């Protein structure tokens, strides 16, 4: 979870012809599958696509990330500083895990559009409990990748790989037992 404190702001309201004051507030934010689901249900497009998002879409996603129990007025999101936005982007892009995957066998081809429904589908197929929907999204996606890898059947070795493995094992045994074979 990320906590962001918005600054106190004074601005002029032209409609009311008066100055207004907005007191800063601490927002509790979570980049999770739930947040993405809320955003996609409003905008009807995949959040994880690398296309540019408008300022309105970005602010709306921050609203979807907000966990505060009390109602947060829309004006608060207009007072987010540049540093607040940078901190949020850094948090969203953080891996939130120490796990890495060596992806040597990536298939070349057309990528599937990843939506919240697809991620929920993966969770069901891999028996991942729905409590994980509250995790940081990058951590959840890493868990899905790990489960996929662990569920794959072992890769069969070619004859050449088998012979090399046997040769390596024999050489290691010879060295350990101090023999010539």
N, C-alpha and C positions, 0 to 999 in steps of 0.2 A: 504494500500500500504506500502511496505517496501523499504527503501532506504539503499543501501549498497555501501560503498566506497571501491574500490579495492586499494591495495597499489601500489606505484611506484616500478617497478621491472627492474633490469638490468640482462640480461642473455647472454650467449654465443651461437651464431648460428653457428653450425658446418658446415652446408652447405655453408654458405657465408663466413665462417672463420672470423667472426667479432662479436663484442659485440653489443647488441641491447638494447634499453631502451624503456620500456613501461610505459607511464604516467598513474597513477591511474585515475579512473573514477567513477562517481557516477551512480549506476544502480538503476532504479525505477522498482520494481518487484511487480507483482500481482498474487497471487495463485487463479485462477478463472476457471470457466468452459471453457472459451475460451483457456486458457493456456493448460488445459488438452486435449481439442479437437485437438489443434495443435500437441501436443506430441503424442497422440494416432494415428493421421493420419500418422505420420512418422514411429512409431514403431509397429503399428498394434497389440497392446495388451493393456489390461486394465491398466490404471495408478494406480487406487485405490486398486488393488490387493496387498496383503501384502508381495509378493515375493520380494527378493532382486533385486535391480537394479544395473547395472554396473555404474562405474564412468562416462562413456560416456553418458549413459541414464540420469543420474542425472544432469550433465552439460547441456545436451540438454534441459532438463525440465527448468532449470534456464534461458536458452536462450528463451524458449517459454513464460516464465513469464515476460520477459523484456518489458517495456513500453517506453523506451527511443525513442524520435522521430528521433534522428540521429543514423546512423548505428554504431553498437558496434562491433569492431573487435573481431574475435574469440580468439585472444591472451589474451584479457581482462579476459575471463572466466578461462583461465589457471592460472591467477594470484590471484584467489580468495583464501583468507587465510582460515585456519582452523576455525577461529572465524567467518568469513563471512558465511561459510557453516553451522556452528552451528546456527547462527542467522537466516538463511534462513529456516532451519529445524524447529526451534522454531516457526517461523512465520507460516509455513505451518501447524503445529500441533496445533496452537492456535485456540480455539473455535470461537472467534470473535463474541460471543453473550453471553448474560446473561441467555438465555433460557435453561432450562433443562427439560428432559422428563423422567418420571418414566415409564419404560417399563416393567411392570409386565406381560403383555400378549404377550411376544415374542413367535413366533412360532418356534418350534424346527424343523429343517430340513435343506435341502440343500439351501445354500445361492446363490442368483443370482449374476452373475458377473456384477459389476456396471461399465458401460462405459459412455462416454460423451453422446452418443446417447440415452442411457436409461435415463439419467438425463434430457436431452431435452424432451424426451417423457413424463416424470413426469411433467415437467413444462407446457407442452401443456395440459395434462389431468387435471391439477389443475389450469389452467388459470393464471399461473405465467408469467408476462411479460418478454420478452427476454432481457430487460435491466438488469435484475438480473444476467445474465450470467457473468457480469463484477464484481459481488460481490466476496468477499472471499468465497472460495468453502464451507468451513464448515458452514458459515452463510446461504448460499443457501440451503445446505442439511438440516439444522435445519428448515428453512422455509418450505421445502417440507414435513418434518415430522409433523410439526404443522398443515399444511393444510390437511394432511392425517388424523390426529386425529380429526380435526374439521369436516371433511366430513363423519366420521363414524356415523352410526345410533346409537342412545343412547342404551346402554346395558340394557337389561331387567333384572329386579331384580327377584331373586327366591322368593318363598313364605316365606322362612325363613328370607331373607333380608328385605322383606316388613314388616313382623311382628315386626322385631327388630326396623326398622325405625319408625313405628307407635308407638311402646312402648316408644322409645326415645322422640318422639314428645309429646306424652301424659304426660310423666314425666316432660318435660321442661315446658309445659303449667301449670301443677299442681303447680310446684315450683313458676312460675311467678305469678300465680293468688292466691297462698297460699291456695290451696284447696286439698282435698283428692280424688277428682274424682267425 
